Amino acid sequence: MKFAISLAVLLATICAANVHAQSEVYLCVDERGNKEYKNTGGTKGCKRVELPGITTVEGTRVRPASASAPRPVSTPSDFPKVDSGTQKARDNDRRQILADELKNEEQKLASLKKEYNNGEPERQGGERNYAKYQERTAAMKQEVERTEKNVEALKREIANLK
C-alpha cells in the first residue's frame, strides 16, 4: 500500500510543472523495508531511479482582445436581407402585440389585486378550515407577484424597442 502511495507521489512529482527536467530521483529502502522516493541519495539504501526524458512543447500565444476596437460582425453574402419597409412593418406589429399583451396583463393584475384584497380575500364556503384559506391566499399572492413581474418585463421590452 505504501509503495502505491509512494509511486503516486513520484508520478505527481515528475508531472509537476515546477520540477526541473534534469532532477534526479532516488528510491530509498529503510531497515523495515519501507520504500520512499527522495531527490537526494546520500542515505544508506538509496538507488537512483532512471526516468524517461520529459518532452515539453511550447504552446501557441493568444493575443489579448483589444478593448478599444471591437471586432466587426460580418454577415455572409448569401444571408437573406429584409428591406426597411418590411422591417418597419414587423417592428410595428411587434410593438402592437407587446402593447396588447401589456394591456391584458394590467387588466389581469387589477382583477387579481381586487380579489386578493390586500391579503384578506373573502372566505369561500368550502374554507371552514383556516389552513385552506391560507393556502388559497398564498397562491393568490404568488399570482399577483408573477403578474406584476410580467407587467414590468413587458414594459422593459417595449422600452427597448427602436
Backbone as ProteinMPNN parsed JSONL, in Angstrom:
{"seq_chain_A": "MKFAISLAVLLATICAANVHAQSEVYLCVDERGNKEYKNTGGTKGCKRVELPGITTVEGTRVRPASASAPRPVSTPSDFPKVDSGTQKARDNDRRQILADELKNEEQKLASLKKEYNNGEPERQGGERNYAKYQERTAAMKQEVERTEKNVEALKREIANLK", "coords_chain_A": {"N_chain_A": [[0.826, -1.187, 0.0], [1.896, 1.258, 0.876], [3.847, 1.441, -1.02], [2.398, 1.893, -3.356], [1.294, 4.382, -2.823], [3.637, 5.832, -2.596], [4.579, 5.562, -5.177], [2.615, 6.969, -6.553], [3.088, 9.516, -5.546], [5.615, 9.913, -6.608], [5.05, 9.928, -9.374], [3.4, 12.185, -9.481], [5.229, 14.102, -8.734], [6.981, 13.993, -10.86], [5.363, 14.862, -12.942], [4.736, 17.435, -12.216], [4.726, 20.918, -12.896], [6.692, 22.603, -11.938], [8.937, 21.1, -11.516], [12.246, 20.481, -12.256], [13.5, 19.358, -15.361], [15.803, 17.816, -15.399], [16.214, 16.845, -12.842], [17.17, 14.53, -10.243], [15.972, 11.367, -9.076], [15.648, 9.294, -6.281], [15.243, 5.997, -5.027], [14.657, 4.951, -1.906], [15.181, 2.5, 0.587], [14.336, 1.599, 3.801], [15.456, 0.031, 6.964], [13.25, -1.523, 7.742], [12.022, -2.137, 5.388], [10.445, -0.267, 4.158], [9.587, 1.767, 1.435], [10.721, 4.778, -0.074], [10.63, 7.73, -1.954], [13.085, 10.066, -2.916], [14.799, 13.222, -3.455], [17.45, 13.33, -3.002], [20.258, 11.211, -2.641], [21.882, 10.514, -0.51], [21.65, 8.908, 1.76], [21.827, 5.631, 3.369], [20.939, 2.75, 1.48], [19.76, 3.843, -0.755], [18.937, 4.114, -4.174], [19.495, 5.33, -7.426], [16.869, 6.249, -9.588], [16.151, 5.582, -12.898], [14.666, 7.703, -15.106], [12.415, 8.319, -17.826], [13.074, 10.807, -20.338], [11.655, 14.112, -20.2], [9.454, 15.637, -22.357], [8.85, 18.811, -23.59], [6.528, 21.016, -25.043], [6.149, 24.047, -26.636], [3.401, 26.166, -26.261], [0.839, 27.778, -28.27], [0.638, 31.302, -28.647], [-1.779, 33.451, -27.362], [-3.402, 36.243, -28.489], [-4.309, 39.09, -26.666], [-7.633, 40.347, -26.547], [-8.448, 43.406, -27.962], [-9.647, 46.08, -26.147], [-10.455, 48.518, -27.039], [-11.084, 48.389, -29.741], [-13.706, 46.909, -31.083], [-14.5, 43.754, -32.586], [-15.481, 43.646, -35.968], [-18.706, 42.663, -37.038], [-19.459, 40.394, -39.405], [-21.672, 39.596, -42.023], [-22.724, 36.778, -43.873], [-22.532, 36.724, -47.46], [-24.667, 35.514, -48.74], [-26.715, 35.772, -46.98], [-30.082, 36.223, -46.089], [-31.728, 39.274, -46.77], [-33.754, 41.913, -45.469], [-35.938, 44.36, -46.618], [-36.181, 47.836, -45.648], [-38.818, 48.799, -45.289], [-40.365, 46.485, -44.911], [-39.175, 45.567, -42.569], [-39.785, 47.659, -40.838], [-42.571, 47.413, -40.729], [-42.747, 44.911, -39.477], [-41.576, 45.546, -37.007], [-43.471, 47.392, -36.06], [-45.697, 45.691, -35.847], [-44.766, 43.986, -33.855], [-44.496, 45.793, -31.729], [-47.2, 46.473, -31.38], [-48.296, 43.983, -30.652], [-46.948, 43.547, -28.226], [-47.933, 45.749, -26.786], [-50.667, 45.115, -26.668], [-50.515, 42.763, -25.174], [-49.44, 43.779, -22.808], [-51.581, 45.411, -21.982], [-53.539, 43.427, -21.484], [-52.285, 42.007, -19.38], [-52.133, 44.012, -17.426], [-54.861, 44.429, -16.925], [-55.516, 41.917, -15.914], [-53.906, 41.947, -13.625], [-55.109, 44.041, -12.15], [-57.599, 42.879, -11.624], [-56.805, 40.622, -10.119], [-55.621, 41.877, -7.894], [-57.837, 43.142, -6.81], [-59.428, 40.948, -6.079], [-57.655, 39.708, -4.309], [-57.489, 41.553, -2.249], [-55.671, 43.046, -0.569], [-54.366, 40.954, 0.849], [-56.386, 39.828, 2.314], [-58.607, 38.126, 1.238], [-62.071, 37.366, 0.505], [-63.597, 34.792, 2.383], [-64.341, 31.554, 1.185], [-67.108, 29.239, 0.809], [-66.263, 26.546, 1.154], [-64.096, 26.753, 2.793], [-63.891, 26.298, 5.604], [-61.931, 25.325, 7.14], [-59.14, 26.926, 8.326], [-56.556, 26.646, 7.339], [-56.848, 25.95, 4.651], [-57.831, 28.317, 3.622], [-55.611, 29.968, 4.068], [-53.773, 28.737, 2.338], [-54.968, 29.246, -0.159], [-54.872, 32.041, -0.134], [-52.088, 32.461, -0.097], [-51.424, 31.364, -2.595], [-52.785, 33.157, -4.223], [-51.37, 35.487, -3.68], [-48.863, 34.838, -4.763], [-49.591, 34.659, -7.464], [-50.344, 37.317, -7.98], [-47.855, 38.573, -7.617], [-46.378, 37.321, -9.673], [-47.755, 38.238, -11.935], [-47.303, 40.976, -11.691], [-44.551, 41.009, -12.19], [-44.588, 40.147, -14.84], [-45.833, 42.347, -16.063], [-43.897, 44.334, -15.595], [-41.76, 43.235, -17.087], [-42.824, 43.298, -19.688], [-43.098, 46.064, -20.02], [-40.399, 46.82, -19.959], [-39.517, 45.506, -22.257], [-40.952, 46.835, -24.258], [-39.857, 49.366, -23.931], [-37.299, 48.901, -24.843], [-37.519, 48.704, -27.552], [-36.779, 49.934, -30.834]], "CA_chain_A": [[0.0, 0.0, 0.0], [2.78, 2.419, 0.941], [4.562, 1.529, -2.29], [1.484, 2.503, -4.333], [1.224, 5.806, -2.497], [4.937, 6.414, -2.953], [4.641, 5.625, -6.638], [1.741, 8.072, -6.96], [3.807, 10.749, -5.225], [6.685, 10.029, -7.594], [4.47, 10.345, -10.655], [2.954, 13.571, -9.343], [6.438, 14.934, -8.717], [7.524, 14.032, -12.223], [4.461, 15.608, -13.802], [4.559, 18.813, -11.76], [5.32, 21.888, -13.814], [7.841, 23.286, -11.372], [10.064, 20.183, -11.355], [13.238, 20.633, -13.313], [13.511, 18.164, -16.189], [17.02, 17.041, -15.179], [16.395, 16.489, -11.439], [17.38, 13.102, -10.007], [15.062, 10.764, -8.117], [16.237, 8.125, -5.645], [14.366, 5.103, -4.3], [15.353, 4.59, -0.675], [14.523, 1.464, 1.362], [14.904, 1.596, 5.16], [15.691, -1.287, 7.57], [11.993, -2.256, 7.828], [11.553, -2.426, 4.042], [9.589, 0.811, 3.656], [10.169, 2.454, 0.281], [10.472, 6.213, -0.095], [11.3, 8.422, -3.054], [13.717, 11.303, -2.464], [15.581, 13.89, -4.501], [18.865, 13.186, -2.645], [20.55, 9.802, -2.395], [23.005, 10.436, 0.41], [21.444, 7.977, 2.862], [22.068, 4.222, 3.087], [19.824, 2.041, 0.898], [19.145, 4.631, -1.837], [19.404, 3.848, -5.539], [18.98, 6.299, -8.386], [15.86, 5.714, -10.498], [16.281, 6.12, -14.251], [13.375, 8.148, -15.599], [12.456, 8.762, -19.226], [13.162, 12.252, -20.502], [10.396, 14.836, -20.295], [9.376, 16.464, -23.554], [7.975, 19.963, -23.447], [6.157, 21.641, -26.305], [5.682, 25.4, -26.386], [2.045, 26.394, -26.748], [0.628, 28.959, -29.108], [0.345, 32.505, -27.887], [-3.087, 34.026, -27.638], [-3.365, 37.701, -28.412], [-5.442, 39.619, -25.892], [-8.601, 41.111, -27.328], [-8.328, 44.835, -27.737], [-10.892, 46.623, -25.601], [-10.828, 49.748, -27.737], [-11.581, 48.133, -31.094], [-14.495, 45.678, -31.158], [-14.414, 43.069, -33.871], [-16.651, 43.892, -36.816], [-19.532, 41.495, -37.29], [-19.721, 40.304, -40.839], [-22.73, 38.671, -42.383], [-22.426, 36.108, -45.142], [-23.091, 37.4, -48.63], [-25.929, 34.895, -49.126], [-27.655, 35.918, -45.87], [-31.264, 36.93, -46.604], [-31.878, 40.64, -46.295], [-35.131, 42.398, -45.445], [-35.941, 45.789, -46.915], [-36.523, 48.637, -44.468], [-40.271, 48.889, -45.16], [-40.83, 45.232, -44.312], [-38.696, 45.531, -41.188], [-40.568, 48.638, -40.069], [-43.889, 46.812, -40.511], [-42.562, 43.87, -38.464], [-41.353, 46.221, -35.725], [-44.762, 47.938, -35.624], [-46.506, 44.549, -35.416], [-44.224, 43.539, -32.57], [-44.859, 46.808, -30.739], [-48.639, 46.351, -31.134], [-48.507, 42.738, -29.916], [-46.494, 43.78, -26.862], [-48.864, 46.683, -26.144], [-51.883, 44.354, -26.364], [-50.189, 41.846, -24.075], [-49.311, 44.613, -21.609], [-52.937, 45.805, -21.586], [-54.173, 42.241, -20.896], [-51.639, 41.71, -18.093], [-52.528, 45.054, -16.473], [-56.247, 44.129, -16.54], [-55.451, 40.732, -15.063], [-53.331, 42.374, -12.346], [-56.132, 44.801, -11.43], [-58.59, 41.91, -11.159], [-56.199, 39.818, -9.061], [-55.453, 42.715, -6.704], [-59.163, 43.361, -6.238], [-59.82, 39.693, -5.438], [-56.707, 39.46, -3.219], [-57.945, 42.465, -1.208], [-54.545, 43.324, 0.336], [-54.049, 39.805, 1.687], [-57.555, 39.376, 3.067], [-59.73, 37.845, 0.334], [-63.267, 36.824, 1.148], [-63.561, 33.339, 2.57], [-65.307, 30.812, 0.391], [-67.89, 28.293, 1.592], [-65.525, 25.317, 1.456], [-62.887, 27.07, 3.542], [-64.107, 26.338, 7.051], [-60.595, 25.076, 7.675], [-58.357, 28.137, 8.111], [-55.364, 26.294, 6.555], [-57.213, 26.027, 3.226], [-57.918, 29.753, 3.325], [-54.236, 30.471, 3.996], [-53.172, 28.213, 1.109], [-55.523, 29.992, -1.297], [-54.348, 33.405, -0.035], [-50.68, 32.413, -0.52], [-51.419, 31.157, -4.044], [-53.212, 34.42, -4.842], [-50.248, 36.421, -3.55], [-47.873, 34.451, -5.773], [-50.131, 35.009, -8.786], [-50.245, 38.774, -8.093], [-46.429, 38.89, -7.808], [-45.98, 36.862, -11.005], [-48.358, 39.138, -12.915], [-46.56, 42.244, -11.596], [-43.278, 40.807, -12.895], [-44.894, 40.112, -16.275], [-46.082, 43.733, -16.487], [-42.587, 45.004, -15.616], [-40.984, 42.706, -18.209], [-43.394, 43.82, -20.93], [-42.737, 47.494, -20.112], [-38.978, 46.872, -20.345], [-39.402, 45.071, -23.66], [-41.455, 47.94, -25.099], [-38.878, 50.47, -23.839], [-36.084, 48.526, -25.594], [-37.751, 48.753, -28.998], [-36.165, 51.083, -31.529]], "C_chain_A": [[0.867, 1.246, 0.0], [3.53, 2.595, -0.371], [3.693, 2.215, -3.342], [1.368, 4.006, -4.091], [2.523, 6.493, -2.885], [5.081, 6.558, -4.453], [3.788, 6.772, -7.16], [2.41, 9.414, -6.689], [4.922, 10.973, -6.232], [6.144, 10.522, -8.93], [3.993, 11.791, -10.604], [4.135, 14.519, -9.361], [7.015, 15.072, -10.116], [6.688, 14.932, -13.115], [4.309, 17.074, -13.407], [5.324, 19.77, -12.653], [6.581, 22.52, -13.252], [9.034, 22.371, -11.142], [11.001, 20.371, -12.541], [13.357, 19.322, -14.06], [14.719, 17.275, -15.901], [17.218, 16.636, -13.724], [16.488, 14.97, -11.288], [16.417, 12.623, -8.936], [15.723, 9.492, -7.607], [15.146, 7.331, -4.93], [15.152, 4.612, -3.095], [14.518, 3.564, 0.089], [15.171, 1.449, 2.734], [15.019, 0.175, 5.693], [14.425, -2.135, 7.633], [11.398, -2.571, 6.456], [10.622, -1.381, 3.465], [10.298, 1.553, 2.531], [9.767, 3.917, 0.3], [11.263, 6.82, -1.244], [11.828, 9.761, -2.547], [14.458, 11.935, -3.631], [17.069, 13.918, -4.149], [19.116, 11.73, -2.289], [21.695, 9.6, -1.436], [22.827, 9.434, 1.528], [21.636, 6.544, 2.398], [20.798, 3.585, 2.51], [19.136, 2.793, -0.235], [19.777, 4.273, -3.169], [18.735, 4.845, -6.462], [18.005, 5.602, -9.331], [16.049, 6.392, -11.842], [14.88, 6.445, -14.775], [13.486, 8.543, -17.058], [12.494, 10.286, -19.28], [11.782, 12.883, -20.649], [10.451, 15.742, -21.508], [8.416, 17.609, -23.292], [7.74, 20.571, -24.82], [5.612, 23.019, -25.976], [4.32, 25.59, -27.02], [1.978, 27.615, -27.642], [0.275, 30.142, -28.227], [-0.999, 33.067, -28.334], [-2.986, 35.53, -27.474], [-4.55, 38.182, -27.596], [-6.351, 40.456, -26.786], [-8.468, 42.579, -26.971], [-9.667, 45.386, -27.27], [-11.372, 47.834, -26.393], [-11.439, 49.492, -29.109], [-12.372, 46.831, -31.123], [-14.38, 45.064, -32.547], [-15.662, 43.365, -34.699], [-17.397, 42.577, -37.056], [-19.847, 41.473, -38.768], [-20.832, 39.286, -41.078], [-22.371, 38.023, -43.709], [-23.134, 36.8, -46.297], [-24.443, 36.804, -49.04], [-26.984, 34.976, -48.013], [-28.86, 36.714, -46.367], [-31.412, 38.304, -45.96], [-33.338, 41.062, -46.414], [-35.079, 43.897, -45.722], [-36.497, 46.558, -45.708], [-38.033, 48.756, -44.256], [-40.857, 47.648, -44.491], [-40.42, 45.162, -42.852], [-39.482, 46.492, -40.309], [-41.96, 48.09, -39.761], [-43.808, 45.714, -39.445], [-42.372, 44.483, -37.079], [-42.657, 46.801, -35.181], [-45.693, 46.828, -35.135], [-46.054, 44.065, -34.035], [-44.622, 44.507, -31.455], [-46.339, 46.691, -30.372], [-48.956, 45.092, -30.331], [-48.096, 42.908, -28.456], [-47.437, 44.716, -26.108], [-50.165, 45.975, -25.769], [-51.651, 43.416, -25.179], [-50.056, 42.606, -22.758], [-50.689, 45.015, -21.083], [-53.655, 44.641, -20.9], [-53.596, 41.926, -19.512], [-52.025, 42.748, -17.034], [-53.975, 44.84, -15.997], [-56.29, 42.925, -15.602], [-54.925, 41.1, -13.675], [-54.367, 43.135, -11.513], [-57.19, 43.865, -10.85], [-58.054, 41.077, -9.995], [-56.043, 40.619, -7.768], [-56.791, 42.964, -6.011], [-59.609, 42.12, -5.474], [-58.949, 39.401, -4.216], [-57.009, 40.345, -2.007], [-56.875, 42.697, -0.135], [-54.278, 42.185, 1.318], [-55.207, 39.282, 2.503], [-58.735, 39.121, 2.124], [-60.905, 37.273, 1.114], [-63.137, 35.312, 1.249], [-64.671, 32.7, 1.749], [-65.979, 29.76, 1.271], [-67.127, 27.048, 2.007], [-64.291, 25.546, 2.297], [-63.163, 27.235, 5.04], [-62.788, 26.11, 7.769], [-59.726, 26.284, 7.325], [-57.109, 27.867, 7.266], [-55.662, 26.362, 5.059], [-57.293, 27.481, 2.778], [-56.516, 30.343, 3.167], [-53.539, 29.992, 2.728], [-53.657, 28.998, -0.101], [-54.988, 31.423, -1.304], [-52.895, 33.458, -0.5], [-50.581, 32.231, -2.036], [-51.826, 32.432, -4.778], [-52.081, 35.444, -4.793], [-49.175, 36.118, -4.589], [-48.338, 34.832, -7.179], [-50.062, 36.519, -9.017], [-48.789, 39.161, -8.363], [-45.955, 38.495, -9.197], [-46.522, 37.806, -12.08], [-47.674, 40.504, -12.882], [-45.221, 42.139, -12.325], [-43.497, 40.762, -14.403], [-45.104, 41.519, -16.817], [-44.757, 44.485, -16.593], [-41.76, 44.549, -16.82], [-41.512, 43.25, -19.546], [-43.063, 45.306, -21.106], [-41.272, 47.654, -20.517], [-38.799, 46.533, -21.818], [-39.876, 46.182, -24.601], [-40.449, 49.09, -25.087], [-37.622, 50.178, -24.659], [-36.283, 48.548, -27.107], [-37.157, 50.008, -29.585], [-37.171, 52.157, -31.788]], "O_chain_A": [[0.625, 2.18, -0.765], [3.819, 3.714, -0.795], [4.187, 3.023, -4.128], [1.347, 4.799, -5.033], [2.516, 7.596, -3.431], [5.632, 7.542, -4.946], [4.182, 7.469, -8.095], [2.314, 10.338, -7.497], [5.15, 12.103, -6.664], [6.712, 11.426, -9.543], [4.16, 12.538, -11.568], [4.06, 15.607, -9.931], [7.481, 16.144, -10.503], [7.22, 15.673, -13.941], [3.801, 17.873, -14.194], [6.427, 19.47, -13.108], [7.455, 22.932, -14.015], [10.053, 22.822, -10.62], [10.566, 20.411, -13.692], [13.316, 18.261, -13.437], [14.651, 16.07, -16.145], [18.285, 16.127, -13.38], [15.951, 14.221, -12.104], [16.082, 13.36, -8.009], [16.283, 8.713, -8.378], [14.247, 7.902, -4.313], [16.178, 3.946, -3.236], [13.305, 3.722, 0.229], [16.388, 1.306, 2.85], [14.72, -0.782, 4.98], [14.516, -3.361, 7.582], [10.354, -3.22, 6.382], [10.06, -1.584, 2.389], [11.465, 1.922, 2.659], [8.635, 4.263, 0.64], [12.42, 6.467, -1.474], [11.13, 10.495, -1.848], [14.715, 11.295, -4.65], [17.87, 14.465, -4.907], [18.255, 11.085, -1.689], [22.415, 8.607, -1.537], [23.807, 9.129, 2.207], [21.615, 6.259, 1.2], [19.7, 3.851, 2.997], [18.034, 2.419, -0.638], [20.996, 4.146, -3.279], [17.558, 5.166, -6.302], [18.277, 4.503, -9.816], [16.102, 7.619, -11.928], [14.021, 5.568, -14.871], [14.524, 9.045, -17.491], [12.004, 10.963, -18.376], [10.855, 12.256, -21.162], [11.389, 16.524, -21.667], [7.298, 17.396, -22.824], [8.647, 20.631, -25.65], [4.72, 23.156, -25.139], [4.104, 25.223, -28.175], [2.935, 28.381, -27.754], [-0.328, 29.974, -27.167], [-1.302, 33.143, -29.525], [-2.536, 36.025, -26.44], [-5.675, 37.731, -27.809], [-5.885, 41.178, -27.667], [-8.387, 42.937, -25.796], [-10.694, 45.183, -27.918], [-12.566, 48.136, -26.41], [-12.232, 50.301, -29.59], [-11.778, 45.755, -31.181], [-14.188, 45.762, -33.543], [-16.776, 43.334, -34.176], [-16.787, 41.525, -37.25], [-20.427, 42.413, -39.312], [-20.907, 38.253, -40.411], [-21.773, 38.664, -44.573], [-24.203, 37.386, -46.125], [-25.274, 37.502, -49.622], [-28.025, 34.324, -48.096], [-28.694, 37.76, -46.995], [-31.239, 38.46, -44.752], [-34.058, 40.638, -47.318], [-34.274, 44.617, -45.132], [-37.191, 45.994, -44.863], [-38.474, 48.81, -43.108], [-41.725, 47.743, -43.623], [-41.205, 44.753, -41.996], [-39.806, 46.172, -39.166], [-42.472, 48.28, -38.658], [-44.7, 45.6, -38.605], [-42.936, 44.001, -36.097], [-42.923, 46.715, -33.983], [-46.393, 46.994, -34.137], [-46.876, 43.775, -33.165], [-45.032, 44.088, -30.372], [-46.699, 46.796, -29.199], [-49.793, 45.128, -29.429], [-48.807, 42.468, -27.553], [-47.711, 44.504, -24.926], [-50.707, 46.2, -24.686], [-52.498, 43.299, -24.293], [-50.507, 42.132, -21.715], [-50.935, 44.966, -19.878], [-54.3, 44.826, -19.868], [-54.341, 41.613, -18.583], [-52.222, 42.398, -15.871], [-54.282, 45.041, -14.822], [-57.021, 42.927, -14.611], [-55.442, 40.62, -12.666], [-54.49, 42.901, -10.311], [-57.624, 44.044, -9.712], [-58.755, 40.852, -9.008], [-56.3, 40.106, -6.679], [-56.87, 42.992, -4.783], [-60.109, 42.222, -4.354], [-59.444, 38.904, -3.205], [-56.806, 39.928, -0.867], [-57.143, 42.56, 1.059], [-53.994, 42.43, 2.491], [-55.025, 38.373, 3.313], [-59.749, 39.816, 2.199], [-60.753, 36.767, 2.226], [-62.642, 34.646, 0.34], [-65.777, 33.228, 1.635], [-65.48, 29.43, 2.348], [-67.329, 26.545, 3.113], [-63.507, 24.619, 2.499], [-62.717, 28.201, 5.659], [-62.558, 26.631, 8.861], [-59.592, 26.628, 6.151], [-56.647, 28.757, 6.551], [-54.81, 26.79, 4.281], [-56.866, 27.823, 1.675], [-56.263, 31.121, 2.248], [-52.796, 30.751, 2.106], [-52.864, 29.373, -0.965], [-54.683, 31.962, -2.368], [-52.504, 34.382, -1.213], [-49.752, 32.867, -2.686], [-51.274, 32.749, -5.832], [-51.863, 36.181, -5.754], [-48.64, 37.029, -5.22], [-47.533, 35.285, -7.992], [-49.755, 36.96, -10.124], [-48.518, 39.984, -9.238], [-45.214, 39.242, -9.836], [-45.812, 38.133, -13.031], [-47.485, 41.125, -13.928], [-44.806, 43.08, -13.001], [-42.681, 41.284, -15.163], [-44.617, 41.853, -17.897], [-44.522, 45.194, -17.571], [-41.135, 45.368, -17.494], [-40.731, 43.617, -20.424], [-42.78, 45.751, -22.218], [-40.94, 48.523, -21.324], [-38.034, 47.181, -22.532], [-39.25, 46.43, -25.631], [-40.215, 49.718, -26.119], [-36.954, 51.103, -25.12], [-35.317, 48.425, -27.86], [-37.045, 51.03, -28.908], [-36.834, 53.193, -32.361]]}, "name": "protein", "num_of_chains": 1, "seq": "MKFAISLAVLLATICAANVHAQSEVYLCVDERGNKEYKNTGGTKGCKRVELPGITTVEGTRVRPASASAPRPVSTPSDFPKVDSGTQKARDNDRRQILADELKNEEQKLASLKKEYNNGEPERQGGERNYAKYQERTAAMKQEVERTEKNVEALKREIANLK"}
